[in-house]
Amino acid sequence: MKQISLGRTGLSVSELCLGTMTWGTQNTESQAHDQIAMALEHGVNFIDTAEMYPTNPTSVETLGGTEAMLGSWLAKGGRDKLVVATKITGEGSALIPGGEAITPARMRAAVEASLVRLRTDYIDIYQLHWPNRGSYHFRKIWDFAPKGDRAAVEADMLAVLEEGAKLVAEGKVRHFGLSNESVWGAAQWLRLAEANGLPRMMTVQNEYSLLCRQFDSDWAELAVMEEMPLLGYSPLATGLLSGKYAGDVIPGGSRRERTPNLGGRISPYVFEAVAGYLGIAARHGLDPCQMALAFYRSRPFPTVPIIGATRLDQLLTNLTSAGVNLSPEVLAEIDAAHRCWPAPY
């Protein structure tokens, strides 16, 4: 698998990142370790987790469970084989007492707790899972109402960056990144860091797939100009693009069995769009999951899709997508489908 430079971090990572959010609910620790082994065999050295994982569902009882499963693997001596990214949850989460915002004190405590669970001395990329000021991601765009207290927002960002500088100096965090962020927010993080000699936000983890292409305009330009790669989550639209839910079915053991609306992705239009993309894959003899992941690599902005699976056969399909390249004809059909279904959920 090809290794690529991750923005301005100086890190070399695989062109696919292994996601972990099912570890602890849909996957056991042994299965999680099997996934790591398979990913390493196929050249993956990049893994993403979060303090709030596992999901489907999230709960106070399982908080940090995924990090702990990764930590038990790292404790066996494999730390130098992986670039590890994790996240602090942020404001409004029922998982954190009081739904705390990301403050300097909260971030320090969260970093320390993640280091213990991960059984490591440092985190390669530490991401802010949700902006304190709110977000339009996860279907919140339909009633998004930005807050207007710019001075308070900037003071909040600056305080977090200053604490981040201390964590970097202490060797606990190498780089910082964003998640579920807006273009304006990213630009302010970058401006404040540069003006004050503080750590730069290096990556952004937002949703992106054939069914969710909000990143294609202003975000794409910022990603290119500022060398801020997209670590794209839900590249298969939580399994919709595999076709396993086509016809509005709910297979046993699937994510949809636990979360029937797939985080708001089930809409009156989504299965029509899914059928369109499944048709393209079928006409060209492509696995639909591999087509969706290969599409990522055709993007004109820097991106690393975060792949996840509950079974090893699913993971193998996703990993071997690295060898699939889409023809101009396939890309043209994908473009036509996108024009028909620009925002199916």
DOKOLMI-901610 format. One record per residue (C-alpha): y, x, z; residue in one letter. Coordinates in nm, 4 decimals, always signed. Each point is the difference from the previous one (the first is absolute). Example, Ala and Ser with C-alpha at 12.3 -4.5 7.8 and 13.67 -1.06 7.14 Angstrom:
2
+----------+----------+----------+----+
|        y |        x |        z | aa |
+----------+----------+----------+----+
|  -0.4500 |  +1.2300 |  +0.7800 |  A |
|  +0.3440 |  +0.1370 |  -0.0660 |  S |
+----------+----------+----------+----+
This chain:
345
+----------+----------+----------+----+
|        y |        x |        z | aa |
+----------+----------+----------+----+
|  +0.0000 |  +0.0000 |  +0.0000 |  M |
|  +0.3449 |  +0.1270 |  -0.0890 |  K |
|  +0.2198 |  +0.1330 |  +0.2792 |  Q |
|  +0.3719 |  -0.0744 |  -0.0199 |  I |
|  +0.3108 |  +0.1161 |  +0.1829 |  S |
|  +0.1160 |  -0.2633 |  +0.2465 |  L |
|  +0.3718 |  -0.0226 |  -0.0662 |  G |
|  +0.1938 |  +0.2662 |  +0.1886 |  R |
|  -0.2504 |  +0.0409 |  +0.2825 |  T |
|  -0.1678 |  +0.3078 |  -0.1417 |  G |
|  -0.3327 |  -0.1747 |  +0.0573 |  L |
|  -0.2656 |  -0.0201 |  -0.2690 |  S |
|  -0.1887 |  -0.3298 |  +0.0126 |  V |
|  -0.2616 |  -0.1814 |  -0.2054 |  S |
|  +0.1221 |  -0.2569 |  -0.2514 |  E |
|  -0.1714 |  -0.2688 |  +0.2080 |  L |
|  +0.0470 |  -0.0568 |  +0.3737 |  C |
|  -0.2733 |  -0.1477 |  +0.2214 |  L |
|  +0.1153 |  -0.3044 |  +0.1956 |  G |
|  -0.1588 |  -0.0863 |  +0.3323 |  T |
|  +0.1226 |  -0.3367 |  +0.1232 |  M |
|  -0.3460 |  -0.1638 |  +0.0003 |  T |
|  -0.1466 |  +0.2584 |  +0.2359 |  W |
|  -0.0653 |  -0.1774 |  +0.3268 |  G |
|  -0.0231 |  -0.3551 |  -0.1289 |  T |
|  -0.1877 |  -0.0028 |  -0.3307 |  Q |
|  -0.1371 |  +0.3543 |  +0.0344 |  N |
|  -0.1726 |  +0.1839 |  +0.2828 |  T |
|  +0.0792 |  +0.3572 |  +0.1004 |  E |
|  -0.3121 |  +0.1240 |  -0.1794 |  S |
|  +0.1047 |  -0.1813 |  -0.3178 |  Q |
|  +0.3504 |  +0.1438 |  +0.0319 |  A |
|  -0.1416 |  +0.3517 |  +0.0184 |  H |
|  -0.2189 |  -0.0717 |  -0.3037 |  D |
|  +0.3131 |  -0.1013 |  -0.1901 |  Q |
|  +0.1720 |  +0.3260 |  +0.0921 |  I |
|  -0.3036 |  +0.1971 |  -0.1160 |  A |
|  -0.0099 |  -0.1789 |  -0.3363 |  M |
|  +0.3742 |  +0.0402 |  -0.0495 |  A |
|  -0.0199 |  +0.3730 |  +0.0710 |  L |
|  -0.2906 |  +0.0361 |  -0.2439 |  E |
|  +0.2237 |  -0.1447 |  -0.2714 |  H |
|  +0.2968 |  +0.2234 |  +0.0786 |  G |
|  +0.2087 |  -0.2269 |  +0.2242 |  V |
|  +0.1883 |  +0.1887 |  +0.2720 |  N |
|  +0.2616 |  -0.2644 |  +0.0874 |  F |
|  -0.0610 |  -0.2753 |  +0.2584 |  I |
|  +0.2293 |  -0.2732 |  +0.1321 |  D |
|  -0.0206 |  -0.1928 |  +0.3261 |  T |
|  +0.2300 |  -0.1664 |  +0.2550 |  A |
|  +0.0228 |  -0.0677 |  +0.3713 |  E |
|  -0.0326 |  -0.3765 |  -0.0622 |  M |
|  -0.3289 |  +0.0347 |  -0.1942 |  Y |
|  -0.2580 |  -0.1467 |  -0.0405 |  P |
|  +0.1127 |  -0.3181 |  -0.1745 |  T |
|  -0.1731 |  -0.3200 |  -0.1086 |  N |
|  +0.0939 |  -0.0881 |  +0.2631 |  P |
|  +0.2309 |  +0.2207 |  +0.2033 |  T |
|  -0.0256 |  -0.0408 |  +0.3753 |  S |
|  +0.1137 |  +0.1620 |  +0.3218 |  V |
|  -0.3652 |  +0.0709 |  +0.0831 |  E |
|  -0.0587 |  +0.2076 |  -0.3146 |  T |
|  +0.3406 |  +0.1757 |  -0.0075 |  L |
|  -0.0488 |  +0.3653 |  -0.0927 |  G |
|  -0.3705 |  -0.0446 |  -0.0692 |  G |
|  +0.0193 |  +0.1315 |  -0.3546 |  T |
|  +0.1850 |  +0.3152 |  +0.1037 |  E |
|  -0.2690 |  +0.0583 |  +0.2639 |  A |
|  -0.2754 |  -0.0261 |  -0.2631 |  M |
|  +0.1800 |  +0.2535 |  -0.2175 |  L |
|  +0.0546 |  +0.2148 |  +0.3083 |  G |
|  -0.3719 |  +0.0130 |  +0.0812 |  S |
|  -0.0565 |  +0.1392 |  -0.3502 |  W |
|  +0.2878 |  +0.2495 |  +0.0270 |  L |
|  -0.1372 |  +0.1209 |  +0.3336 |  A |
|  -0.3084 |  +0.1298 |  -0.1813 |  K |
|  +0.2128 |  +0.2658 |  -0.1674 |  G |
|  +0.1308 |  -0.1540 |  -0.3215 |  G |
|  +0.3746 |  -0.0064 |  +0.0734 |  R |
|  +0.0824 |  +0.2674 |  -0.2574 |  D |
|  -0.1686 |  -0.2067 |  -0.2718 |  K |
|  +0.2348 |  -0.2981 |  +0.0253 |  L |
|  +0.3658 |  -0.0891 |  -0.0340 |  V |
|  +0.0397 |  -0.2733 |  +0.2614 |  V |
|  +0.2638 |  -0.2738 |  -0.0145 |  A |
|  +0.0500 |  -0.2604 |  +0.2718 |  T |
|  +0.2698 |  -0.2478 |  +0.1059 |  K |
|  +0.1977 |  -0.1397 |  +0.2904 |  I |
|  -0.0136 |  -0.3802 |  -0.0017 |  T |
|  +0.3595 |  -0.1123 |  +0.0583 |  G |
|  +0.1950 |  -0.3055 |  +0.1032 |  E |
|  -0.1458 |  -0.3482 |  +0.0243 |  G |
|  -0.3661 |  +0.0920 |  +0.0323 |  S |
|  -0.1873 |  -0.1997 |  +0.2590 |  A |
|  -0.2259 |  +0.3025 |  +0.0395 |  L |
|  +0.2678 |  +0.1993 |  +0.1797 |  I |
|  +0.1246 |  -0.1291 |  +0.3373 |  P |
|  +0.3392 |  -0.1595 |  -0.0605 |  G |
|  -0.0289 |  +0.0535 |  -0.3751 |  G |
|  +0.1948 |  +0.3207 |  +0.0393 |  E |
|  +0.2258 |  +0.1369 |  -0.2705 |  A |
|  -0.0394 |  +0.3617 |  -0.1112 |  I |
|  +0.2178 |  +0.1877 |  +0.2494 |  T |
|  -0.0111 |  +0.3727 |  +0.0770 |  P |
|  -0.1951 |  -0.0623 |  +0.3206 |  A |
|  -0.2389 |  -0.2452 |  -0.1649 |  R |
|  -0.0629 |  +0.2388 |  -0.2901 |  M |
|  -0.0711 |  +0.2953 |  +0.2286 |  R |
|  -0.2444 |  -0.2065 |  +0.2039 |  A |
|  -0.1693 |  -0.1286 |  -0.3157 |  A |
|  -0.0345 |  +0.3505 |  -0.1458 |  V |
|  -0.1531 |  +0.1286 |  +0.3234 |  E |
|  -0.2457 |  -0.2909 |  +0.0109 |  A |
|  -0.0995 |  +0.0463 |  -0.3647 |  S |
|  -0.0593 |  +0.3731 |  +0.0552 |  L |
|  -0.2363 |  -0.0817 |  +0.2854 |  V |
|  -0.1927 |  -0.2598 |  -0.2018 |  R |
|  -0.0121 |  +0.2232 |  -0.3081 |  L |
|  -0.1041 |  +0.2988 |  +0.2117 |  R |
|  +0.2327 |  +0.2297 |  -0.1846 |  T |
|  +0.3080 |  +0.2071 |  +0.0807 |  D |
|  +0.2128 |  -0.1223 |  -0.2909 |  Y |
|  +0.0551 |  -0.2862 |  -0.2445 |  I |
|  +0.0730 |  +0.0936 |  -0.3606 |  D |
|  +0.2023 |  -0.3119 |  -0.0890 |  I |
|  +0.1307 |  -0.2379 |  +0.2652 |  Y |
|  +0.1220 |  -0.3281 |  -0.1483 |  Q |
|  +0.2206 |  -0.2799 |  +0.1312 |  L |
|  -0.2206 |  -0.3027 |  -0.0680 |  H |
|  +0.2833 |  -0.2576 |  +0.0009 |  W |
|  +0.3807 |  +0.0406 |  -0.0044 |  P |
|  +0.1712 |  -0.1133 |  +0.3207 |  N |
|  +0.2501 |  -0.2031 |  -0.2003 |  R |
|  -0.2652 |  -0.2107 |  -0.1757 |  G |
|  -0.1826 |  +0.0097 |  -0.3319 |  S |
|  -0.0609 |  -0.2037 |  -0.3157 |  Y |
|  -0.3608 |  +0.1149 |  -0.0341 |  H |
|  -0.3121 |  -0.2098 |  +0.0637 |  F |
|  +0.1460 |  -0.3080 |  -0.1696 |  R |
|  +0.3141 |  +0.0036 |  +0.2130 |  K |
|  +0.2127 |  +0.0463 |  -0.3118 |  I |
|  +0.0191 |  -0.3769 |  -0.0559 |  W |
|  +0.2352 |  -0.0409 |  +0.2960 |  D |
|  +0.1212 |  +0.3568 |  +0.0510 |  F |
|  +0.3342 |  +0.0084 |  +0.1834 |  A |
|  +0.1363 |  +0.3542 |  +0.0481 |  P |
|  +0.1851 |  +0.0774 |  +0.3203 |  K |
|  +0.3532 |  +0.1290 |  -0.0384 |  G |
|  +0.0682 |  +0.2249 |  +0.3017 |  D |
|  +0.0044 |  +0.3271 |  -0.1902 |  R |
|  +0.1348 |  +0.2109 |  +0.2865 |  A |
|  -0.2802 |  -0.1122 |  +0.2300 |  A |
|  -0.2639 |  +0.0585 |  -0.2686 |  V |
|  +0.1266 |  +0.3517 |  -0.0710 |  E |
|  +0.0177 |  +0.0879 |  +0.3697 |  A |
|  -0.3588 |  -0.1183 |  +0.0392 |  D |
|  -0.1158 |  +0.2087 |  -0.2982 |  M |
|  +0.1832 |  +0.3091 |  +0.1231 |  L |
|  -0.1541 |  -0.0241 |  +0.3467 |  A |
|  -0.3505 |  -0.0222 |  -0.1498 |  V |
|  +0.0669 |  +0.2978 |  -0.2295 |  L |
|  +0.1277 |  +0.2088 |  +0.2906 |  E |
|  -0.3170 |  -0.0698 |  +0.1979 |  E |
|  -0.1992 |  +0.0732 |  -0.3133 |  G |
|  +0.1591 |  +0.3448 |  -0.0184 |  A |
|  -0.1212 |  +0.0704 |  +0.3542 |  K |
|  -0.3543 |  -0.1093 |  -0.0865 |  L |
|  +0.0016 |  +0.2269 |  -0.3041 |  V |
|  +0.1313 |  +0.2924 |  +0.2071 |  A |
|  -0.2803 |  -0.0587 |  +0.2511 |  E |
|  -0.2587 |  +0.0133 |  -0.2801 |  G |
|  -0.1222 |  -0.3551 |  +0.0610 |  K |
|  +0.1157 |  -0.1441 |  -0.3342 |  V |
|  +0.0336 |  +0.1867 |  -0.3286 |  R |
|  +0.1759 |  -0.2649 |  -0.2092 |  H |
|  +0.1306 |  -0.3554 |  +0.0264 |  F |
|  -0.0352 |  -0.2937 |  -0.2365 |  G |
|  +0.1018 |  -0.3633 |  -0.0395 |  L |
|  -0.1969 |  -0.3201 |  -0.0470 |  S |
|  +0.0946 |  -0.3547 |  -0.1035 |  N |
|  +0.3479 |  +0.1351 |  -0.0660 |  E |
|  +0.2790 |  -0.0946 |  -0.2417 |  S |
|  +0.1862 |  +0.2224 |  -0.2445 |  V |
|  +0.3210 |  -0.0299 |  +0.2019 |  W |
|  -0.1844 |  +0.0914 |  +0.3184 |  G |
|  -0.1664 |  +0.3033 |  -0.1567 |  A |
|  +0.3332 |  +0.1197 |  -0.1395 |  A |
|  +0.1582 |  -0.0170 |  +0.3461 |  Q |
|  -0.2855 |  +0.1882 |  +0.1645 |  W |
|  +0.0378 |  +0.2724 |  -0.2630 |  L |
|  +0.3802 |  +0.0136 |  +0.0290 |  R |
|  +0.0014 |  +0.0211 |  +0.3779 |  L |
|  -0.2687 |  +0.2683 |  +0.0049 |  A |
|  +0.1837 |  +0.2163 |  -0.2517 |  E |
|  +0.3398 |  -0.0423 |  +0.1675 |  A |
|  -0.1346 |  +0.0916 |  +0.3433 |  N |
|  -0.2651 |  +0.2592 |  -0.0786 |  G |
|  -0.2816 |  -0.2260 |  +0.1165 |  L |
|  -0.3533 |  -0.0642 |  -0.1350 |  P |
|  -0.0121 |  -0.1635 |  -0.3402 |  R |
|  -0.2063 |  -0.3126 |  -0.0620 |  M |
|  -0.2535 |  +0.1335 |  -0.2487 |  M |
|  -0.2085 |  -0.3002 |  -0.1109 |  T |
|  +0.0040 |  -0.3780 |  -0.0014 |  V |
|  -0.2985 |  -0.2301 |  +0.0508 |  Q |
|  +0.0714 |  -0.3330 |  -0.1708 |  N |
|  -0.2255 |  -0.2517 |  -0.1690 |  E |
|  -0.0657 |  +0.0478 |  -0.3700 |  Y |
|  -0.2604 |  -0.1378 |  -0.2383 |  S |
|  -0.0308 |  -0.1778 |  -0.3322 |  L |
|  +0.0860 |  -0.3173 |  +0.1924 |  L |
|  +0.2859 |  +0.1423 |  +0.2095 |  C |
|  +0.2422 |  +0.2195 |  -0.1928 |  R |
|  +0.3209 |  -0.0080 |  +0.2038 |  Q |
|  +0.0051 |  +0.3806 |  -0.0128 |  F |
|  +0.0534 |  +0.0129 |  -0.3759 |  D |
|  +0.3809 |  -0.0057 |  -0.0094 |  S |
|  +0.2416 |  +0.1436 |  +0.2585 |  D |
|  -0.2773 |  +0.1438 |  +0.2140 |  W |
|  -0.1522 |  +0.1761 |  -0.3011 |  A |
|  +0.3317 |  +0.1700 |  -0.0753 |  E |
|  +0.0471 |  +0.1133 |  +0.3594 |  L |
|  -0.3583 |  +0.1298 |  +0.0150 |  A |
|  +0.0594 |  +0.2138 |  -0.3092 |  V |
|  +0.3497 |  +0.1233 |  +0.0813 |  M |
|  -0.0722 |  +0.0748 |  +0.3666 |  E |
|  -0.3608 |  +0.1153 |  -0.0519 |  E |
|  -0.1206 |  -0.2602 |  +0.2504 |  M |
|  -0.3566 |  -0.0997 |  -0.0959 |  P |
|  -0.1285 |  -0.3518 |  +0.0450 |  L |
|  -0.3112 |  -0.0172 |  +0.2145 |  L |
|  -0.0973 |  -0.3377 |  -0.1391 |  G |
|  -0.1964 |  -0.2344 |  +0.2211 |  Y |
|  -0.2129 |  -0.2921 |  -0.1239 |  S |
|  -0.0454 |  +0.1491 |  -0.3510 |  P |
|  -0.2733 |  -0.2582 |  -0.0650 |  L |
|  +0.2098 |  -0.2794 |  +0.1531 |  A |
|  -0.2374 |  -0.0257 |  +0.2986 |  T |
|  -0.2959 |  -0.0371 |  -0.2358 |  G |
|  +0.1463 |  -0.2680 |  -0.2272 |  L |
|  -0.0010 |  +0.2370 |  -0.2976 |  L |
|  -0.3715 |  +0.0708 |  +0.0448 |  S |
|  -0.0706 |  -0.3595 |  -0.1039 |  G |
|  -0.2104 |  -0.0747 |  +0.3083 |  K |
|  +0.2283 |  -0.2884 |  +0.1002 |  Y |
|  +0.0372 |  -0.1385 |  -0.3539 |  A |
|  -0.0403 |  -0.3753 |  -0.0020 |  G |
|  +0.1488 |  -0.0121 |  +0.3501 |  D |
|  -0.3273 |  +0.0950 |  +0.1698 |  V |
|  -0.0400 |  +0.1690 |  +0.3390 |  I |
|  -0.3024 |  +0.2347 |  -0.0004 |  P |
|  -0.1744 |  +0.0563 |  +0.3325 |  G |
|  +0.1022 |  +0.3209 |  +0.1750 |  G |
|  +0.3146 |  +0.0396 |  -0.2101 |  S |
|  +0.3544 |  +0.0480 |  +0.1236 |  R |
|  +0.0806 |  -0.3523 |  -0.1111 |  R |
|  -0.2623 |  -0.1371 |  +0.2366 |  E |
|  +0.2127 |  +0.1415 |  +0.2826 |  R |
|  +0.3407 |  -0.0611 |  -0.1601 |  T |
|  -0.0342 |  -0.2980 |  -0.2389 |  P |
|  +0.3478 |  +0.0259 |  -0.1561 |  N |
|  -0.0170 |  +0.3808 |  -0.0275 |  L |
|  +0.3365 |  +0.0475 |  +0.1664 |  G |
|  +0.1711 |  -0.2619 |  -0.2176 |  G |
|  -0.1432 |  +0.1305 |  -0.3275 |  R |
|  -0.1892 |  -0.3201 |  -0.0805 |  I |
|  +0.2436 |  -0.2086 |  -0.2031 |  S |
|  -0.0163 |  -0.2690 |  -0.2719 |  P |
|  +0.0432 |  +0.2737 |  -0.2628 |  Y |
|  -0.2037 |  +0.2926 |  +0.1239 |  V |
|  -0.3400 |  -0.0859 |  -0.1459 |  F |
|  +0.1496 |  -0.0598 |  -0.3433 |  E |
|  +0.1532 |  +0.3488 |  +0.0133 |  A |
|  -0.3239 |  +0.1509 |  +0.1310 |  V |
|  -0.1901 |  -0.1589 |  -0.2879 |  A |
|  +0.2432 |  +0.1594 |  -0.2419 |  G |
|  -0.0630 |  +0.3499 |  +0.1362 |  Y |
|  -0.3759 |  -0.0544 |  +0.0252 |  L |
|  +0.0072 |  -0.0989 |  -0.3666 |  G |
|  +0.1744 |  +0.3222 |  -0.0972 |  I |
|  -0.2593 |  +0.2063 |  +0.1869 |  A |
|  -0.2884 |  -0.1923 |  -0.1572 |  A |
|  +0.1354 |  +0.0344 |  -0.3550 |  R |
|  +0.0243 |  +0.3766 |  +0.0382 |  H |
|  -0.3219 |  +0.0595 |  +0.1925 |  G |
|  +0.1785 |  +0.1043 |  +0.3189 |  L |
|  -0.0818 |  -0.0653 |  +0.3626 |  D |
|  +0.2961 |  -0.2102 |  +0.1204 |  P |
|  +0.0460 |  +0.2055 |  +0.3177 |  C |
|  +0.0001 |  +0.3234 |  -0.1941 |  Q |
|  +0.2438 |  -0.1453 |  -0.2524 |  M |
|  +0.2369 |  -0.1012 |  +0.2806 |  A |
|  -0.0141 |  +0.3454 |  +0.1602 |  L |
|  +0.0313 |  +0.1836 |  -0.3330 |  A |
|  +0.3102 |  -0.2105 |  -0.0649 |  F |
|  +0.1577 |  +0.1674 |  +0.3045 |  Y |
|  -0.0388 |  +0.3405 |  -0.1599 |  R |
|  +0.1884 |  -0.1207 |  -0.3077 |  S |
|  +0.3125 |  -0.0815 |  +0.1998 |  R |
|  +0.3241 |  +0.1868 |  -0.0782 |  P |
|  +0.0624 |  +0.0712 |  +0.3693 |  F |
|  -0.1952 |  +0.2136 |  +0.2497 |  P |
|  -0.2696 |  -0.2022 |  +0.1713 |  T |
|  -0.3270 |  +0.0311 |  +0.1903 |  V |
|  -0.1995 |  -0.3244 |  +0.0364 |  P |
|  -0.1652 |  -0.0579 |  +0.3363 |  I |
|  -0.3539 |  -0.1175 |  -0.0642 |  I |
|  -0.2176 |  -0.1784 |  +0.2550 |  G |
|  -0.3445 |  -0.1533 |  +0.0080 |  A |
|  -0.2468 |  -0.1576 |  +0.2381 |  T |
|  -0.3068 |  +0.1227 |  -0.1930 |  R |
|  -0.0828 |  +0.3399 |  -0.1451 |  L |
|  -0.0735 |  -0.1422 |  -0.3444 |  D |
|  +0.3512 |  -0.1472 |  -0.0073 |  Q |
|  +0.1457 |  +0.3320 |  +0.1105 |  L |
|  -0.1948 |  +0.1863 |  -0.2685 |  L |
|  +0.1419 |  -0.2276 |  -0.2697 |  T |
|  +0.3511 |  +0.0676 |  +0.1249 |  N |
|  -0.0496 |  +0.3757 |  +0.0328 |  L |
|  -0.1389 |  +0.0385 |  -0.3510 |  T |
|  +0.3043 |  -0.1798 |  -0.1422 |  S |
|  +0.1621 |  +0.3442 |  +0.0076 |  A |
|  -0.1867 |  +0.0764 |  -0.3212 |  G |
|  +0.1210 |  -0.3122 |  -0.1818 |  V |
|  +0.2998 |  +0.0104 |  -0.2343 |  N |
|  +0.1397 |  -0.3110 |  -0.1629 |  L |
|  +0.0594 |  -0.0195 |  -0.3733 |  S |
|  +0.3359 |  -0.1052 |  -0.1467 |  P |
|  -0.1655 |  -0.3275 |  -0.0989 |  E |
|  -0.1037 |  -0.0778 |  +0.3582 |  V |
|  +0.3435 |  +0.0915 |  +0.1331 |  L |
|  +0.1619 |  -0.2258 |  -0.2599 |  A |
|  -0.2194 |  -0.2924 |  +0.1067 |  E |
|  +0.0816 |  +0.0666 |  +0.3658 |  I |
|  +0.3690 |  -0.0043 |  -0.0864 |  D |
|  -0.0400 |  -0.3341 |  -0.1784 |  A |
|  -0.1894 |  -0.1446 |  +0.2975 |  A |
|  +0.2698 |  +0.1172 |  +0.2388 |  H |
|  +0.2618 |  -0.1827 |  -0.2046 |  R |
|  -0.2074 |  -0.3184 |  +0.0293 |  C |
|  -0.0579 |  +0.0362 |  +0.3758 |  W |
|  +0.2795 |  +0.2214 |  +0.1385 |  P |
|  -0.0336 |  -0.1173 |  +0.3620 |  A |
|  -0.3139 |  -0.2104 |  +0.0564 |  P |
|  +0.0402 |  +0.0066 |  +0.3798 |  Y |
+----------+----------+----------+----+
